Amino acid sequence: MKSIQQKKSNIILIGMPGSGKSTIGVILAKALAMEFVDTDILIQTEEQRTLQEIIDSEGHMALRRIEENVLLEVDCENHVIATGGSAPYSDAAMRHLKQNGVSIFLHTDLPALKSRVRNYETRGLAKRPDQSFQDLFDERSILYTKYGNITIETSSLTQDQVCEEILMEFKQLSEIPFPLRLQKEFNTIKTMVKLFCKDHHQPEDQICEECSELVNYAGERLRNCPFHDNKSTCGKCSIHCYRKDMQEKIIAIMRYAGPRMAWKHPVIALQHFINSRKKSPVLPSQSGKSTVPDGSKQ
C-alpha cells in the first residue's frame, strides 16, 4: 500500500540578478505550455512603484519584507515563477513556494554577472548600501544552494541551452509538469482511481499497490500524449495507448466512479464532461484513420 505521488506543478527560478531568470522563465513557459509570473513585477504592481523607489524611501529591509509578503500570497499551479534575487532571504517564502514547485538555481559566475549587470547601484537590489557585488554574490550563493533542488551552471551557456539543461534535468527526475489540459485529465484519473480503491480495496485516504501502479502508468501515458492541450478525454481519444490489462482496469474504474463523481467531486466532473465534448484531433501520420495500433507493448 502506498499513497499517490503528488507531482509538484511549478518551476521556481532562483539566482543572482543577471542570471537570466525572467528571460529563461518566459522561454521555459512557452516550451512547456505553462503560465509565467515574475515576482518582481508582482511587487511593483502591488506597490505601484519600482523596487528602487521602495529602497530609496524605506530601505532595503523594507523591500525584503514586502517581497516576503508577496511571495507568501503566490498560489498557482503549472506556472514558471521567476523570483527576485533576494527571495531566498525569506525561509518562509521559499518553503511556501516549494510546497508546489521545484526550485532551479541558475548559477552564473561573478565575471559573467558583472558583464551583464551594469546598473548595480540603481537596479533595485535588496542589499546594504555599502555592500559590494562580490559580497552580495558570496552571501546569496549560500542561500541559493540551500534552496535550489537543481543547480544549472549557466555562465557559458546561451538562454536556449540553459532551458535545454533544465528540461533534461526534469526528465531525469520525472518532474516535468503536465500542460494544464493534461494535468486536469490526470487529476480526474487520480480522483476516480482513489474513489474506486477506497470502496473496493483500501478504506483509508491512500491507495493500494495495484491502483497506485495504474495511476503512475496513466501519468506515463499522458506525458507521452502527442495531442497536449488539444486532447479530448482518454475515452474519446483516437489513440488507444493503454496496454490491454491496464485498459480493462481503467474502464472498470470509470464505470464505477463515473456516476459517483457528479456529487462527490462536481467541479472535476463538470470539467471532465466539457472536455469529453471535444473531438480528439487526428495526427498527420494517421492519414485519415481514426485510430492507431493500441499500446499493448507500452
Number of C-alpha atoms within 10 A of each C-alpha: 12 12 14 19 9 7 15 17 24 25 29 24 27 30 28 24 22 18 25 22 25 23 13 22 25 18 17 24 19 13 13 18 19 20 19 20 19 18 19 21 16 16 21 16 11 11 13 12 11 16 21 19 16 20 20 13 9 11 16 20 14 14 23 21 13 15 25 21 15 16 23 15 11 15 10 15 17 23 24 31 26 27 26 24 20 22 24 25 18 18 12 14 19 22 14 16 21 18 11 19 26 23 23 23 25 26 20 22 15 16 10 14 19 15 9 14 14 11 10 13 14 12 13 19 22 23 19 11 11 7 11 13 16 11 12 16 18 12 12 18 17 11 19 25 18 11 19 21 14 15 19 17 14 20 16 11 13 12 18 13 13 21 19 14 17 20 17 13 17 16 12 9 9 12 17 22 24 23 21 19 16 22 21 17 23 19 14 20 22 21 18 24 24 27 24 23 22 16 12 9 16 16 14 12 11 18 24 18 14 13 25 21 15 18 25 15 16 21 20 13 15 21 18 10 14 14 16 18 14 14 23 23 22 18 12 15 19 20 22 17 22 19 14 15 9 18 18 11 14 20 13 14 19 18 12 16 21 17 11 16 20 14 9 13 13 12 12 17 19 13 13 19 13 12 20 17 11 14 14 20 15 19 16 8 8 12 8 9 11 13 13 14 8 14 15 13 8 11
